[in-house]
Amino acid sequence: MMLRIWLLLALLSSPLALSNNSNISDDPFADDPFENDVREVNNNLNNRIELKGYYQDNNLRSDHPFNPGKDLFSDAVKLISLDGQLENDWQNQWKTRARIYLRYLDDGKKNAGDSYLLEGLAQWQSKDRNLIIELGRSKPQWSNGYNYDIANMLQPQRSLPYIDQDNPLQSKGWDMVSGQYFNGPWSFSGYLVASESPYVDANTEAVLRLGYQQNDSFSLLLHKVEGHNLSFGATYSSLLTDSITFRAEWTRHSYRQMLSTLQIKQQSNYQRLVLGSTYTADSGWTLTGEYFYNEHGANKQEWEDLTVDAAASAERLRQNQSTNPAADYENTYAGLDLMSQGWVRERYFSLMFMSMESEDLWQLRLSSQISLDDGSQLHRIELLKSFSDNFSARLQWQNFNGCDLCEYGLNPSKNNVRLTGSWLF
C-alpha cells in the first residue's frame, strides 16, 4: 500500500522520465547548499535515462566445498537495465522526484524481468531555503567511506565492498517522512522510516542526525529501531594537507547485523570502525587506504564451526552418505547464506589506486580488499573509457584468492571478467 501511495504521488506531480544511475553519493559534509544561493523563481523539469548492459564470465570453483552436488553456480551472467529519474521544481519551494529501475537479468539459472520504485517523493523547502520537509521514498546517505559505508544506519551493508557498482538496487530507498534544518555550518535532520530491516522484526525506525561543516567536518547519529535499544554512529572528515584527507566512522548497535546461525559471540553491543585516508598527487592520481573493524562478523571459532560443518555436510550429500539429509542441507545452505552477505569477518584492509583521466578519457582503477582474519584477498582491475558525453564502458577483472575455507577463497568464482556499457539519454 505504501509503495502505491508514493508511486501515485510521484506520477501525479509530473510525467515519468528516466535518469542516470550513480552509486557515487553526495558528500554528506558538503557546504550548506542554500548559503548565498540566489535564484529566480521558475519551474524546472529535469529528466535523464540510462540504458546499461553487461556480460560477466565466471571461472568457477568446480569443487566448491559448500556445493552439495547440485548445479548451484553459473559461469555467465547477463543484464540489461533501464534506470530513470524525473525531478520537477516548482516555484523554488516544491520539488517532486521519481526514480524507476527496470531490468532483465539472466544469471544462468533463471531469467526474469522486474521493476522497482527506487525513489518517489515530494519535497517542500522554506523561502530562505534553510528548512526542508520530505515525504515519500528516498535513501539518505550519511557515510563518507569508500568501501565500507557503515554510517548509513538504515542499511549499512553491501554484498561485498564496492564489488557490484552496477546494481542500483543498493540505492533503493525507504518510505519515510523527514526534515532537515540548516544554520550556517550546522545541520539538523530527523527521519521516521517504515522499517525494512532484515535483522530485526520492527515496523518503524527513526534517525536523528547532527552535522557540522567547516575545515573539519563531523556528524553524530542516533538510530532507534522499534523494540530495541538506541544505536549510535559518528563520522569525521578532515583535510590534513592540500593532498591528504582523513576520515573515520564508528557505529554501535545493540543487536547483531548478521543473518546466520552464528551463536558463540553473545554481546550487549556490536561495534564497527572505519579509518581511511586518501592521497592525491599533483598529477591527479589518488591512493586510498581503509581499515575496517567489524564486531558483527564471525570470530575464529564461529567461522571454523560453520564452515567445517557446511563443508562436511556438502561432502556427505555429494557421496550419498548422509544419514540426515535435511540437517546436512541446512548446514550447507547456512554456509552459503553467510557468504552471500559480505562483511562476514572481523578485520579488513582495502587499498585503491585511481589514475587521472587521460586526454582521450581513459582511466585505470586498481583495488584490493584483504580479510586480515584469514589472509584471503579480492583483487580488481578496472579500465574505464568515456567515448562521448553519453556513452561509457568499463572492463573489469576480479580475482578471489584464499584457502578453501577462507572468506574470499569461498567465492564461487576464482575470477571473473565483466564488460559494461552505459548509455545516457
N, C-alpha and C positions, 0 to 999 in steps of 0.2 A: 504494500500500500504506500509506504514512504517513497519507494522508487517511482511509482506512478505520479505521486504529487510533485516531486522535483522535476521529472521529465515534463509534465504538463506546464509547470511554472516556467521552465526554460523555453518551451515551444510557444507559449502564449506571448512571451516577451519579444521574440523575433524568430524569423525562419532559420532553420538549422543550416549551418555550413560547417566546414571542416578545417582542421588546423594541424600545424606541425606538432609532432610528439617530441618531447625532450625530457631526458632524465636528469638534466642539469638544473638543479633547483635554484631559486633566488637566494641570494645571500641573506641569511636571517639577521645579520647585523648590518645591513645596508643603512645608509643615511636616511633620515626621515624623508620619505618620498614626497611629502607635501610642503617641505620647507622652501620658501622663496619660489614657489611654483605659481606663476600667474598665467591663466589660460582664458581664452574667450569661451563664452558659453556656446556649446554646439552639441550636435548629435553625431556620434560616430558608430559605424558598423564595421567591425573588423572580422575577417574570416580567412582561414587558411586550411589547407588539406595536405595530408602526407600519405602517399602510397608507398608502402615498404614491402620488400620481399627478401627472403633469404633462403639459402640452401646450406645445410650443415651435414658434413660427412663425419661419422664417428668410427674410430678404430677401437673396437670393443674388447674388453677383457672376457674372452670366451670362457674362462674358468673362474668367473666371479664367485667369491666364497659364499655370498648370500643368495645365489641363484639355485632354486630347488629343482632345476631341470627343465623349467618352462622357458619359453622364449620371451624373456622379460624386457630386453633392451633392444633398441632399434639402431641400425647402422646409418640411418639417414633421417633428417627432419627437414620439412619444407613448410614455409609460412608465407602468406601474402595477407596484407592488412591495410586497412584504411583508418586513419586516425584524424579526427577533425574537431575543430572548435569554432564557435561563433561567440563574439563578445560585442555587446551593444552598450554604448554610453549614451545617456540622455540627460541633458541639462547639467552635466558635470556632477550630478549628485546621485543618479541612479545608474546601475550597471547590471546587466544580466550576462551570464556565461553558461554555455552548454558545450560539453565535450563528449563525443560518442566514439567508441572504438569497435570496428568490425574486423573480424579475422577469419581466415580459413587456415587451419593447422593440420598437417599430416605428420604424425610422429612415428609412422611406420607400423603402429599397432591399430590405430584408428584415425579417421579423418573427420573433421567436423567444422562447420561454420557456426560462429556465435557472435553475439554483440553485447556490449556493456556500456552503461552510462558511467563515465569516469567522473564527470563533474556536471552539476546543474544547479545554479544558484542565482539568487537576486541579492544585490548589494546596494546599500544606501550610505552616503557619506555626507557629513555636515558641510556647510558652505565654506568654512575655513579649513576643511579637509583634515581635521585632527581627530575625527571620530568616524569609525566605520562599523556598520552593522551588516552581517551576512546571514542569510537563511538559505539552506539547501545543502547540496553535496559538494564537498571540497576536501582537499588534502593539504593541510598546513604543513610547512617544512620548517623545522627548528634546528636541525643538525647542521654543523659546519664540517663534518667529517667527510672523507673521500670514500674510503672503503667501508667504514663502519659508522652507520648513521643512528647511533643508539639514542640520541636525544629526541628523535621522533617518537614520543612516548606512546602514541596510539598504536603504532605498528613498527617497532624499532628492529626490524629483521628483514633481510633479503635472503633469497635462496642460497646464494653464495656471494661473497664480497665482489661487487662490480662485475659479476660474470654475465648477467643477462640484461644488458642495456637495451636490447631490442624488445623487451617485454613491458609495454606501458601499463599492464595490469598492476604493476608495482606503484602506479600513480593513481589508482582508484581511490576515491575519497570516501568519506563517511557522511551520513545525514546528520546535520548539526545546525545549531544557532550559535553565532559567535559575535564578539565585539572587540574592537581594537581602539585604543586611545593613544595619541602621540603628543608629547610635550617636550619640545627641544630634543635632547639626546635620549630621553626616556620613552619607553613604550609599555603599555599595559594591555594584556589580552586575556579573554576568557572564552572557553569553548564548552558547550554542553552537547554531547555526542550520543547517538544511538549506537551502542556497543556492538562490534563485530569481532571481539577478541576471541581467538581460537584457544586461549589458555585458561580462561575463566568463564563461568556462566553468569552473565550480567546483562541487564537491559540498557544501562546508561554508564557513561564515563564523563568525567569533567577534567579540564586542564586550565590552570591559571599560569600565565607567563609574565614575568617582569624582564624587560630588556633595556640595555644601556649601550649607546654607540658613541664612542669618541676615538682617541688614538688606540685605547684598549677597549674591547667590547666584551660584554658578558650577558648571560641570561640565567634566570632561575625559574624552574618549572615545578609545579605541584600537580600531581596526577591522582585522581580518585576514581576507582572502579567500584561500582555498587557492590556492597558486601565485603569489601577488602580495605585494608589499611592504606593510608596515603603512600604514594610513591613519589620520589624526588628526582630531579635532574638539574644539571648545571652545565653551562658551556662557557668557554673563554677563548678569545682570539686576540692576537696582538701582532703588530708588525715590528719585529725586533730590530731589523735594519732595513735599508732600502731593498734588500734582496732576500730576506729571510722572514717568513711568517711562522707563527706558532699557534697551535690550537689544542684545546683539551675539552673532553666531555666526560661527564660522570652521571650514572643513574643508580638508584637503589629501589628495588621492588620487594614487596612483602611476599610475593608468590613467584614461583619459578616459571619462566617462559621457555618451556620445553615440552613438546608433545611426545612423550615416550613413557616407558615403564621404569625409568631410572629411579631408584629408591634409596640409595645409600646416603646421598647428601640431603639431609633434612636440616634446614636453617630457618631462622626467623626473617632473614632478608638476603637478597641476592644482588650483588653489585656488578656494575660494568664500568670500565675506564678506558678511554682512548686518549693517547698522546700522539700528536703528529706535528710535522714541520715540513715546509716547502722552501726550497732554494730556487730562485730564479736568476739565471745568469744574464749578463749584459747582452749576450747574443740572442736571448729569448727562450732557451731551453729550460726545463724545470725538472727538479728531482724532489720527490715526495716520499717521506717515510712515516709509517704509523705503527704504534704498538697498541694492542688490544688485549685487555684482561676481562674475562667473562666468567663470573661465578655461576651463571645459569648452565654452563656446559658440563659435560661429563668429566668427573675426576678419573684418575687412573684405574681404580677398582671398578667403578661403574662401566667404564669403557671396555675393560677386559671381560667383565661378566657378560655384557650384552653382545659383543662381537664374537666371543668364543662360542656362546650359546647359539647365536644365529648361524655361524658357520657350521657347527656340528649338526644342527637340525637340518640345514640345507643338504649336507653331505648324506645324512641318513635317508632323506627323501630321494636324492639322486640315485642312491644304491638300492632303493626299495627295501630298506631295512628298518623303517620306522615302526615302532610298536604303538605310537600315539601320534598319528599324522596331524591331528588337529593342533596339538600342542607344538609340534615341530613347525607347522606352517605359521603359527602365531609368533614363535621366536624368530623365524626367518623374516617375516614381514615387519616385525618390530625393529630389526636392524635396518631394513630398507627405509622404513618411515623415518628413523632417526637421521639417516644420511641425507634424506631429501630436505631437511630443514635448514642446513647451514649453521655455522657458528656452534658446532656441537662440542668443541673442546674449550679449554680454559684460557689458553695464551696463543696469540698470533702476532706476526710481524708482516707488514706489507711494504713494498718498495715499488715506485713507479717513476719511469723516465719518460718525458714527453718532449719531442723536438719542436722547434719553432716551425710554423707552417712555411713552406718554401714559396718562392715567387710563383711557381706553377701549381701551388695549392696541394702539395703532398705533405703528409705529416706521419711521423713514426711514434708509436707508444709501446713501451716495454714495461711489463709489470710482473710482480711475483707476490704470492701470498704463502706464508710458511706457518705451519702449525708447530709451535715451539714445544708442544707436549709430545709429539711423536716424530717430528722432523720431516713429515711429508710436505710436499710443495705443489702449488699450482703456478705455472708459468704461462705468460701470454705475450704474444707478439701481434701488434695491430698496425696495419698500413692503411691510412685514410687518404682519400683523394676527393677533392671537390672539382667536378668537371664544369659546373656553372653555378649560378646562384640558386638553381632549383634542383640540381642533381648531384648526389654524392654517393660514394661507395666505401666499403670497408672490407678488407681481407683480414681475417683473424685466425690465428693458430693457437691452440691451448694444449698444454701437456700436464697431466696429472701423475705425479710421481710419489711413490712411497711403498712401504711394505704391504703385504696382502691385507692385513687388518689395521692399517693406518688410515687416517681420515681421507686424504686425497688419493691414496692407493686404493680405496674402496669405491672411487668413482667408476661407474660402468665403462667410461671411455678412458683408454690410455691417453689418447689425444684426439682432437677433432679440428676440423677446418670449417670455417663459416664465411660465406660471401654474402654481403648485404648490400642492397641498393635502396636508395631513398629518393623519392621524387616529391618535390613541394610544388603546390599549385596556388 
